[in-house]
Amino acid sequence: MENYKIGYNGDAYVENIHHIGVEYNGNYYSVIFGEYVNGGFFSIPNWNCGGELAEFSDVPWNTESIQKSLKSKMAAKAIAKAIADYTRE
């Protein structure tokens, strides 16, 4: 028997999920993003990174958040802009 307990199931609060492929500077980023109970989130599984997002249109804040995990400010900015542009359509 495992020594853990699932204390919360927030499935009802996970919504507005998107999956886009962003090509930047010769690299490919598979970006999954959406909303959950605490706000926005992103995951870039093929780069082993993820974190929180503000409103999808908030490019400066999202750039900083993506950069913390991705470690590339220019790629983070391109991805934040792609998220903003995609959700604006």
MODELLER restraints for C-alpha pairs under 7 A, 6 or more apart:
rsr = mdl.restraints
at = mdl.atoms
rsr.add(forms.Gaussian(group=physical.xy_distance, feature=features.Distance(at['CA:13:A'], at['CA:36:A']), mean=5.14, stdev=0.5))
rsr.add(forms.Gaussian(group=physical.xy_distance, feature=features.Distance(at['CA:13:A'], at['CA:37:A']), mean=5.29, stdev=0.5))
rsr.add(forms.Gaussian(group=physical.xy_distance, feature=features.Distance(at['CA:14:A'], at['CA:35:A']), mean=5.67, stdev=0.5))
rsr.add(forms.Gaussian(group=physical.xy_distance, feature=features.Distance(at['CA:14:A'], at['CA:36:A']), mean=4.36, stdev=0.5))
rsr.add(forms.Gaussian(group=physical.xy_distance, feature=features.Distance(at['CA:14:A'], at['CA:37:A']), mean=6.92, stdev=0.5))
rsr.add(forms.Gaussian(group=physical.xy_distance, feature=features.Distance(at['CA:15:A'], at['CA:34:A']), mean=6.22, stdev=0.5))
rsr.add(forms.Gaussian(group=physical.xy_distance, feature=features.Distance(at['CA:15:A'], at['CA:35:A']), mean=5.38, stdev=0.5))
rsr.add(forms.Gaussian(group=physical.xy_distance, feature=features.Distance(at['CA:15:A'], at['CA:36:A']), mean=6.45, stdev=0.5))
rsr.add(forms.Gaussian(group=physical.xy_distance, feature=features.Distance(at['CA:16:A'], at['CA:34:A']), mean=5.13, stdev=0.5))
rsr.add(forms.Gaussian(group=physical.xy_distance, feature=features.Distance(at['CA:16:A'], at['CA:35:A']), mean=5.93, stdev=0.5))
rsr.add(forms.Gaussian(group=physical.xy_distance, feature=features.Distance(at['CA:17:A'], at['CA:33:A']), mean=5.72, stdev=0.5))
rsr.add(forms.Gaussian(group=physical.xy_distance, feature=features.Distance(at['CA:17:A'], at['CA:34:A']), mean=4.20, stdev=0.5))
rsr.add(forms.Gaussian(group=physical.xy_distance, feature=features.Distance(at['CA:17:A'], at['CA:35:A']), mean=6.86, stdev=0.5))
rsr.add(forms.Gaussian(group=physical.xy_distance, feature=features.Distance(at['CA:18:A'], at['CA:32:A']), mean=5.64, stdev=0.5))
rsr.add(forms.Gaussian(group=physical.xy_distance, feature=features.Distance(at['CA:18:A'], at['CA:33:A']), mean=5.40, stdev=0.5))
rsr.add(forms.Gaussian(group=physical.xy_distance, feature=features.Distance(at['CA:18:A'], at['CA:34:A']), mean=6.11, stdev=0.5))
rsr.add(forms.Gaussian(group=physical.xy_distance, feature=features.Distance(at['CA:19:A'], at['CA:31:A']), mean=5.61, stdev=0.5))
rsr.add(forms.Gaussian(group=physical.xy_distance, feature=features.Distance(at['CA:19:A'], at['CA:32:A']), mean=4.36, stdev=0.5))
rsr.add(forms.Gaussian(group=physical.xy_distance, feature=features.Distance(at['CA:19:A'], at['CA:33:A']), mean=6.54, stdev=0.5))
rsr.add(forms.Gaussian(group=physical.xy_distance, feature=features.Distance(at['CA:20:A'], at['CA:30:A']), mean=6.11, stdev=0.5))
rsr.add(forms.Gaussian(group=physical.xy_distance, feature=features.Distance(at['CA:20:A'], at['CA:31:A']), mean=5.31, stdev=0.5))
rsr.add(forms.Gaussian(group=physical.xy_distance, feature=features.Distance(at['CA:20:A'], at['CA:32:A']), mean=6.55, stdev=0.5))
rsr.add(forms.Gaussian(group=physical.xy_distance, feature=features.Distance(at['CA:21:A'], at['CA:28:A']), mean=6.80, stdev=0.5))
rsr.add(forms.Gaussian(group=physical.xy_distance, feature=features.Distance(at['CA:21:A'], at['CA:29:A']), mean=5.68, stdev=0.5))
rsr.add(forms.Gaussian(group=physical.xy_distance, feature=features.Distance(at['CA:21:A'], at['CA:30:A']), mean=4.65, stdev=0.5))
rsr.add(forms.Gaussian(group=physical.xy_distance, feature=features.Distance(at['CA:21:A'], at['CA:31:A']), mean=5.99, stdev=0.5))
rsr.add(forms.Gaussian(group=physical.xy_distance, feature=features.Distance(at['CA:22:A'], at['CA:28:A']), mean=5.76, stdev=0.5))
rsr.add(forms.Gaussian(group=physical.xy_distance, feature=features.Distance(at['CA:22:A'], at['CA:29:A']), mean=5.03, stdev=0.5))
rsr.add(forms.Gaussian(group=physical.xy_distance, feature=features.Distance(at['CA:22:A'], at['CA:30:A']), mean=6.46, stdev=0.5))
rsr.add(forms.Gaussian(group=physical.xy_distance, feature=features.Distance(at['CA:22:A'], at['CA:79:A']), mean=6.68, stdev=0.5))
rsr.add(forms.Gaussian(group=physical.xy_distance, feature=features.Distance(at['CA:23:A'], at['CA:29:A']), mean=6.31, stdev=0.5))
rsr.add(forms.Gaussian(group=physical.xy_distance, feature=features.Distance(at['CA:24:A'], at['CA:75:A']), mean=6.68, stdev=0.5))
rsr.add(forms.Gaussian(group=physical.xy_distance, feature=features.Distance(at['CA:29:A'], at['CA:44:A']), mean=6.45, stdev=0.5))
rsr.add(forms.Gaussian(group=physical.xy_distance, feature=features.Distance(at['CA:29:A'], at['CA:46:A']), mean=6.83, stdev=0.5))
rsr.add(forms.Gaussian(group=physical.xy_distance, feature=features.Distance(at['CA:30:A'], at['CA:44:A']), mean=5.52, stdev=0.5))
rsr.add(forms.Gaussian(group=physical.xy_distance, feature=features.Distance(at['CA:30:A'], at['CA:45:A']), mean=6.82, stdev=0.5))
rsr.add(forms.Gaussian(group=physical.xy_distance, feature=features.Distance(at['CA:30:A'], at['CA:46:A']), mean=6.43, stdev=0.5))
rsr.add(forms.Gaussian(group=physical.xy_distance, feature=features.Distance(at['CA:31:A'], at['CA:42:A']), mean=6.87, stdev=0.5))
rsr.add(forms.Gaussian(group=physical.xy_distance, feature=features.Distance(at['CA:31:A'], at['CA:43:A']), mean=5.90, stdev=0.5))
rsr.add(forms.Gaussian(group=physical.xy_distance, feature=features.Distance(at['CA:31:A'], at['CA:44:A']), mean=4.81, stdev=0.5))
rsr.add(forms.Gaussian(group=physical.xy_distance, feature=features.Distance(at['CA:32:A'], at['CA:42:A']), mean=5.62, stdev=0.5))
rsr.add(forms.Gaussian(group=physical.xy_distance, feature=features.Distance(at['CA:32:A'], at['CA:43:A']), mean=5.17, stdev=0.5))
rsr.add(forms.Gaussian(group=physical.xy_distance, feature=features.Distance(at['CA:32:A'], at['CA:44:A']), mean=6.34, stdev=0.5))
rsr.add(forms.Gaussian(group=physical.xy_distance, feature=features.Distance(at['CA:33:A'], at['CA:41:A']), mean=5.52, stdev=0.5))
rsr.add(forms.Gaussian(group=physical.xy_distance, feature=features.Distance(at['CA:33:A'], at['CA:42:A']), mean=4.19, stdev=0.5))
rsr.add(forms.Gaussian(group=physical.xy_distance, feature=features.Distance(at['CA:33:A'], at['CA:43:A']), mean=6.28, stdev=0.5))
rsr.add(forms.Gaussian(group=physical.xy_distance, feature=features.Distance(at['CA:34:A'], at['CA:40:A']), mean=5.65, stdev=0.5))
rsr.add(forms.Gaussian(group=physical.xy_distance, feature=features.Distance(at['CA:34:A'], at['CA:41:A']), mean=5.62, stdev=0.5))
rsr.add(forms.Gaussian(group=physical.xy_distance, feature=features.Distance(at['CA:34:A'], at['CA:42:A']), mean=6.71, stdev=0.5))
rsr.add(forms.Gaussian(group=physical.xy_distance, feature=features.Distance(at['CA:35:A'], at['CA:41:A']), mean=6.04, stdev=0.5))
rsr.add(forms.Gaussian(group=physical.xy_distance, feature=features.Distance(at['CA:39:A'], at['CA:53:A']), mean=6.96, stdev=0.5))
rsr.add(forms.Gaussian(group=physical.xy_distance, feature=features.Distance(at['CA:39:A'], at['CA:54:A']), mean=6.68, stdev=0.5))
rsr.add(forms.Gaussian(group=physical.xy_distance, feature=features.Distance(at['CA:40:A'], at['CA:52:A']), mean=5.57, stdev=0.5))
rsr.add(forms.Gaussian(group=physical.xy_distance, feature=features.Distance(at['CA:40:A'], at['CA:53:A']), mean=4.41, stdev=0.5))
rsr.add(forms.Gaussian(group=physical.xy_distance, feature=features.Distance(at['CA:40:A'], at['CA:54:A']), mean=5.65, stdev=0.5))
rsr.add(forms.Gaussian(group=physical.xy_distance, feature=features.Distance(at['CA:40:A'], at['CA:55:A']), mean=6.77, stdev=0.5))
rsr.add(forms.Gaussian(group=physical.xy_distance, feature=features.Distance(at['CA:41:A'], at['CA:51:A']), mean=5.67, stdev=0.5))
rsr.add(forms.Gaussian(group=physical.xy_distance, feature=features.Distance(at['CA:41:A'], at['CA:52:A']), mean=4.14, stdev=0.5))
rsr.add(forms.Gaussian(group=physical.xy_distance, feature=features.Distance(at['CA:41:A'], at['CA:53:A']), mean=4.93, stdev=0.5))
rsr.add(forms.Gaussian(group=physical.xy_distance, feature=features.Distance(at['CA:42:A'], at['CA:50:A']), mean=5.30, stdev=0.5))
rsr.add(forms.Gaussian(group=physical.xy_distance, feature=features.Distance(at['CA:42:A'], at['CA:51:A']), mean=5.50, stdev=0.5))
rsr.add(forms.Gaussian(group=physical.xy_distance, feature=features.Distance(at['CA:42:A'], at['CA:52:A']), mean=6.08, stdev=0.5))
rsr.add(forms.Gaussian(group=physical.xy_distance, feature=features.Distance(at['CA:42:A'], at['CA:53:A']), mean=6.66, stdev=0.5))
rsr.add(forms.Gaussian(group=physical.xy_distance, feature=features.Distance(at['CA:43:A'], at['CA:49:A']), mean=5.95, stdev=0.5))
rsr.add(forms.Gaussian(group=physical.xy_distance, feature=features.Distance(at['CA:43:A'], at['CA:50:A']), mean=4.07, stdev=0.5))
rsr.add(forms.Gaussian(group=physical.xy_distance, feature=features.Distance(at['CA:43:A'], at['CA:51:A']), mean=6.63, stdev=0.5))
rsr.add(forms.Gaussian(group=physical.xy_distance, feature=features.Distance(at['CA:44:A'], at['CA:50:A']), mean=5.90, stdev=0.5))
rsr.add(forms.Gaussian(group=physical.xy_distance, feature=features.Distance(at['CA:49:A'], at['CA:69:A']), mean=5.29, stdev=0.5))
rsr.add(forms.Gaussian(group=physical.xy_distance, feature=features.Distance(at['CA:49:A'], at['CA:70:A']), mean=6.05, stdev=0.5))
rsr.add(forms.Gaussian(group=physical.xy_distance, feature=features.Distance(at['CA:50:A'], at['CA:69:A']), mean=6.25, stdev=0.5))
rsr.add(forms.Gaussian(group=physical.xy_distance, feature=features.Distance(at['CA:51:A'], at['CA:65:A']), mean=6.73, stdev=0.5))
rsr.add(forms.Gaussian(group=physical.xy_distance, feature=features.Distance(at['CA:51:A'], at['CA:66:A']), mean=6.81, stdev=0.5))
rsr.add(forms.Gaussian(group=physical.xy_distance, feature=features.Distance(at['CA:52:A'], at['CA:65:A']), mean=6.56, stdev=0.5))
rsr.add(forms.Gaussian(group=physical.xy_distance, feature=features.Distance(at['CA:53:A'], at['CA:62:A']), mean=5.38, stdev=0.5))
rsr.add(forms.Gaussian(group=physical.xy_distance, feature=features.Distance(at['CA:53:A'], at['CA:65:A']), mean=6.76, stdev=0.5))
rsr.add(forms.Gaussian(group=physical.xy_distance, feature=features.Distance(at['CA:54:A'], at['CA:61:A']), mean=6.70, stdev=0.5))
rsr.add(forms.Gaussian(group=physical.xy_distance, feature=features.Distance(at['CA:54:A'], at['CA:62:A']), mean=6.22, stdev=0.5))
rsr.add(forms.Gaussian(group=physical.xy_distance, feature=features.Distance(at['CA:56:A'], at['CA:83:A']), mean=6.28, stdev=0.5))
rsr.add(forms.Gaussian(group=physical.xy_distance, feature=features.Distance(at['CA:56:A'], at['CA:84:A']), mean=5.28, stdev=0.5))
rsr.add(forms.Gaussian(group=physical.xy_distance, feature=features.Distance(at['CA:57:A'], at['CA:84:A']), mean=4.53, stdev=0.5))
rsr.add(forms.Gaussian(group=physical.xy_distance, feature=features.Distance(at['CA:59:A'], at['CA:80:A']), mean=5.31, stdev=0.5))
rsr.add(forms.Gaussian(group=physical.xy_distance, feature=features.Distance(at['CA:59:A'], at['CA:81:A']), mean=5.93, stdev=0.5))
rsr.add(forms.Gaussian(group=physical.xy_distance, feature=features.Distance(at['CA:59:A'], at['CA:84:A']), mean=6.86, stdev=0.5))
rsr.add(forms.Gaussian(group=physical.xy_distance, feature=features.Distance(at['CA:62:A'], at['CA:80:A']), mean=5.74, stdev=0.5))
rsr.add(forms.Gaussian(group=physical.xy_distance, feature=features.Distance(at['CA:63:A'], at['CA:76:A']), mean=5.11, stdev=0.5))
rsr.add(forms.Gaussian(group=physical.xy_distance, feature=features.Distance(at['CA:63:A'], at['CA:77:A']), mean=4.85, stdev=0.5))
rsr.add(forms.Gaussian(group=physical.xy_distance, feature=features.Distance(at['CA:63:A'], at['CA:80:A']), mean=5.44, stdev=0.5))
rsr.add(forms.Gaussian(group=physical.xy_distance, feature=features.Distance(at['CA:66:A'], at['CA:76:A']), mean=5.35, stdev=0.5))
rsr.add(forms.Gaussian(group=physical.xy_distance, feature=features.Distance(at['CA:67:A'], at['CA:73:A']), mean=5.29, stdev=0.5))
rsr.add(forms.Gaussian(group=physical.xy_distance, feature=features.Distance(at['CA:67:A'], at['CA:76:A']), mean=5.19, stdev=0.5))
rsr.add(forms.Gaussian(group=physical.xy_distance, feature=features.Distance(at['CA:70:A'], at['CA:76:A']), mean=6.92, stdev=0.5))
